[in-house]
C-alpha cells in the first residue's frame, strides 16, 4: 500500500513494525530535545520517579534559551538544576546558553536529519520537519518516559497534503505563507494531523521559510509538519555539515485525508491581529495603526535570512523615534553571520536595540515586556492576551519585512509601500 511520509517514518520506528493512521503504537525515538523552561519539570519528574540513568545520553540535546541570561534568582536556580541534570545523567550534547533558541540552534548544529523521529519539550518542535523528519512536542511526563526507555506511545496521525505552487512576490515571505494557512485552517483545523508539504518549484521556498511554516503548524493544531525532500534540502544540509542520511519521499498514490494547493503568487504581506494567530488580515488593511514596539527574532523569524530582509528594508532609514525596535538573532550562527555582514552595526546605528540570542520578549520571559495598552508588531508565533506582558497589550504577528517597515514609520505599514 502506498504510504505518506509520516506513515513511512512511523513504520520504521514502531516497535512492532507497522503503523496505520489512527492506531496507537510504541515508537523508538532518535532524538530528545530539552530546554530549561520545561526541562526543570522533567528533571523534577525524573528525580521523583527515581530515574538512575537515561536510555542513551548521545541521543539527548539540552539547551538554555528561554531565560538567557538568568534574569531572576528563581531562573538562576532553574539554570543550576539544568546543569546538575546534564552532569548527573552524562548528557553528551549540551548546547548550554550560548547556542541560541532551541529550534534554530539544534538543526543548525547538525542534530537533525531526514527520516528521524524527534520529540522535544516544546510545542514548536514541529519546526524540524522542514528537514524531512517527524518532529513534535511532548510534556514533562512523556519526556521522562523517553529519557528512561527511548520509546513512547504515539497515535499515528492522518495526513493532509499542501502543495506550494509558483513564487512569492517581493516582500512576501514564508511567514506570510504560514499566516495564509492559519487564516484557512484556524487554530484547530489540523488537530493531530500531519501536514505534509511539497514545494513545486524548489527554489520558491528556502529552508529558512520552511522552518517558519513548520514552526507555526502547531498553531493550526498539527501534530507535525513534514516537507518533501528536494535539492534545497540537500544543499542546506550540506552547508551545515550533515551527511549520511536518507530522505523520505511519499509513495506515488499515497492516500491523504485532503489535498490543498497554495498559489504563492497571490500571497500578500499578512498580519495576525490579536487575540489569535488565526485572526489574519492583509497588512494593508491594518496600515496606519500606531505601535509602541517592534520585535524581530524568535524561532519563527530570527534566522540570518530574516535579519537580511529586515536590513534590506531598513537601508538608509532610521527607526521611528517613538518605537522600541528590539532585534534578537535566534542563534549564535545567525548572530555571527549578521556581525560579519555588518547588519548588527546597521541596526544599532538606525536606533534599534540588538540583544544576544534568546527567546526574549516572545513568551514574556525577561526583556521587552509590554505595558498596559501598548501595541507591538512581532515576528513571533503567538499573540494571546498576556503573552508578552500586560493582559491588554496588543500583539500583531508579521514577517520581518512588515515588522521593519512598521518600525521605520511608527505605525503598521505594508512593506510594499515602505
N, C-alpha and C positions, 0 to 999 in steps of 0.2 A: 504493500500500500504506500503511495506517495506521502511523504512526511514534510511538515513545516520545519523551519529551523529549530524552534523551541522543542518540538516533539523529538527531533533527532538528538538534541543535546540532552534532553531528559532521558531518552533511551540509553545513551552512552553512560549516564551517571546513575541510573536507577539500580538499586541493589539486585533486583530480580530481572533486569534487562529489558523490561517493556514499560511503555508509558502511553496511556490513552488519555486524551483530554477529558477532564472531569475526575479522573482517578487520582487517589492519594497514594504517593509512592515514597519510599525512603531513598534519598539520593546522597551520593558521595560528593562532598564539597571540595573544590580545588583551592579556594582562597577565602579567608575570612578577614574583612577589614573592620577595624575598631578605632573609634576616636574617643576623646575624653568625655564628651557630653553623655553618651550612653555607656561608654566604657567603664565609668565609675560604678554604674548599676551592675554591669556584667561582672566586674571584679567582686562586688559585694555578693551577688548570687553565687558565683563560683566558690567564694570563701564559705558561705553558708552551706553549700552543697558538699563541702569537704573535698573539692577537686584537688587531686595531688599533682597531676601532670596533664598537659594538653596532648591532643592526638598527634600533632605534627607542628612543632614550633616554626618550621620553614614555610608553612602554608598560612601563616597569620601575619598581617601587616597592621602595625599600630601607628597612630599619629596624633599629635596635638594640633588642633586647628581652630576650634570654635572660640576659645578664650585665650588667645595668644597675643602678647604675653599675659600672664596672670594679672587680673585687674582687682581682685579682692583676696582676702585671706582664705575665704572658702574655696575659691578657684585654685589658689596656690596649693591647698590641701588636696584637691582633686588631682592636680598635676603630680603631687607626691605619691598618691595612691597608684596612679598610672605607672609611674616609674618603678614602684615596688612590684606591680603586677608583671611588667615586662621582665624584670630581673628574676622574679620568683619562678616564672614558667619558661625562662630561656627563649623568649621570642627573638627570632633571628632577624626579622625585618622591621626594625623600629625606625620610623622616619623622624621621630622627635618633633620639635617645634619650629624647625627651620625650612621644611619642605613646602609648606603652604596648605591650601584647602584639600581635604582628602580626595574629593572626586576629580581633581585636576592633577594633584601630585602623584597619586597611585598609578594611573595609566602612564603618565609621563616618565615615571621611574621604571617602567618595563614590567610591571607585575601582571598586566592583563594581556591575555592572548585570545584569539578567536577560539570558539568551542569550549571555553572554560565555564564552570558552574561556580558562580561567585555570590557570596552574601556579605552584607555589611550592616553595621549598627547605625544606619541612617537611611531614611526613606529614599533619598536621591541617589542611592547606589545604582538605580536604573541607568545612570549616566554611562556606565561602562559598556552597555550594549551597543554603543556606537562602534565598538571594535569586534562586533560579530560574536558576542558571547551572551550567555544568560547571566543576568546580574540583578539582584533585588535586595531590598532592605528587610531586616528582621529585628525583633525585640530582644531584650536582655536575656530572658529565659531561653529562647531559641538559640541565641548566640552561645550561651553556656553549654547547651547540648552539643553544638558543633565543636566547641572547644574540647569537650570531653571525648566525643566519638568520631568527629569528622563527617558526620551524617546528620540529616534531619528529614522530617516528613514534609512533603510539599504536594499541593494539588496541581496537577498538570493543567496549565491554562489553555483555554481555547484561543485561537489566533485570529486576528484581523490583519489585512494587508493594506498598506498605504504605499502608493506609487507616486514619487515626486517627479513631475514632468516639466520640461522647459528650464529656463534660467531665471533667477531672481533679478528684478530691476535694480538699478542703482539705489543704494541706501535702504534696500530691504535685506533682511538677514535671516539666519536660522532662528533667531528669537521670534521674528515675525511669523515664521512658519509654525513654530510651537504655539504661539498665541492664536494663529488661524485655526489650528487643530483644537485648541481649548475652546474657542468660540463655537466650533462644530460639535464637539463631544461633551462639553461641560466638565464638571469636576467628578462626575461619577459615571460617565458614559462608557468607560472602558474598565469598569471594576473587575479586577482579577483577570483581565485579558492580556494576552501577549500581542503587542503591536510590532509587526514585522514591517520594515521599511525598505523599499527598493528605490534606488536613485537612477532614473532612466539615462540621464546624461551625467556621468560620474563626476565631472568637474563642477557641476552646478550646486553641489553641497559639499563643502570642505568637511574634514573630520571634526574640526572645531565646531562647525554648525551642527553636525550630527550629535556631538556631545550635548549641545544645548537642547536639542529636540528630545534626546533620551532623558536628560535631566528632568524636563518638565512633563514627561509622560506620566510620572506618578501623580501629577496634579490632575490628570484625567482619570485616575484610578487604576492605571495599567500596572500589572504585576511586573512587567518587563518591557523594554523596547529594544529590539534587535535589528540592526541594519544588515542587509545582504552584503556579502563581500564584493569588492571591486578593486580596481587599480589604485584608487585614492587611499583605501585602507592599507594596501600593501606598502605604498610609499610612506605613509605616516609611521607604520610600524618599523620600517627600515630606518627612518630618520631617528627613531627612539631606541634603536639597538635591539629590537625584538626579532628573534628568528626561531626556527624550529617549531612552527605552528602549522595547523591545517585548518583552513577556513571551512565554514559550514553553510552551504547554499541550501535553499529549499528545493525539494524534488519537483520536477515538472509535474503539474497536475495536482499539487498538494491542495488539500481541502481547507478553506478558510471560512470562518463564520460570516465574514463580509469582506468586500474589497472596495477601496476608495482610491480615487486619483486626485492629486492636488496639482493644479496648474500654477506653477511658481511664477509665471509671467504676470499674473494679476494680483500677487500678494503685495500689499502696500504696507508702509510702516504702521504698526498697530500698537495699542496700549491696552493693558488690563486695568480698568478703573476699580477702586475699592467698591465692595469689600471682598472680591473674589477674583482669582486668576482667570476665571471664565467670563468675567464681565468685560468682554473685549470690544473695543471700538477703534475706528480709524484715528490715527494721531491727529489728522486734520480736523476731526470733529471736536476734539478737546483742546485745540490750539487756543492759546491766549490765557489759560489758567495760570495764575502766578504760583511760583513754587519757592520754598524756603531752602530745600536741599536736593542735591542730585548725588546719587551713589552709583558708581561704575565699578563692578567687581563681582565677586562670589563664584561658586562652582558653576553657575549658569553662564556668566559672561565676563569672567576675569582673565581669559586667556590672552596670549600675545596678539592674536588676530583681532580680538575685541579692542585692545588698547591701541592698536594701529589704526583701526577705524575711527575711534574717538579722536585720536591725534589728527587724522585727516580732516575731520570736521572742524577741529579747533584751530588749525593752522592760520596764523596771522591774526587771531582774535583773542579776546580776554574773557574770563569767567565774569558773569554779571556780578556787580558789587553786592547785591542783596542775596546771592546764592552761596551756600556752603557746598562746594563740589568736592566730594571725597572719592578718591580713586585708589583702589587696592588690587594690585595684581594678585591673581589667585594662586600662584605658585612661585617658588624661587626661580624656576626656569623662566617663567613669564617676566618676573621682576628683573632678572639679569638681562633678558632679551630687550626689555624696554630701556634699561640703562644703556646698553650697548648702542641702541638706535637713537638715543637722545630723547626718548619720549618722556622720561621722568622729568628731565630738565624743562621740557616744553610745558608739561602740565603745571609744574611748580611756578614757572615764570608767568604763566597765564592766570595764576591765582588759585589753583586747585590745591587740595591737601592730599598728599600721597603717603600711604601707610605701607608697612611691611605686610607680606601675605598673611591673611587671617580671614575668618568669616566676617568679622567686623559687624556693621550695622544690620546685616541680613536678618539675624534672628534676635536682635535686641540684646546682644551679648555684653558689649563693654565699650563701644565707641560709636559716635554718630547717632545717638538716640534722638528721637523726635519729641518735641514738647507738645502740649495740648493745642490742637487745631492746626498744627503745621502740615505742610504739603511736601511730599518727596516723590521724585521720579527715580526709580531704582531699576537696575538691570538684574535684580534677584528674581526668585521664583515664587514668592508668596507675598500677599498683601492683605492678610487677615487683620482685623482690628487688633491693635496692641502688638503686632509683630515686631515693630521697630521702636517701641516706646509707648507714648501716650495712646490710650484706647481710642481717642477721637482724632488722632492724626490720620492723614490720608496718604496712602501709598499707591503710586501708579507704576505698573511694571512695563518696561520698554526695552528696546535694543540699545546698545551703546551709541548708535548714531542718533537716535531720538533723544537719549539722555544728554548727550553732549550738546546737541542743538538747543535743548532746553536750558542747560547751564549757561550758555552764551547769552541767551535772550532773557532769562529770568522768568520765563513762562513756557508752558508746554508748546513745543514747536515741532512741526513736521520737518524732518531733516532735508527733505527735497527742496524746501524753500529757505533753508538756513543760510 
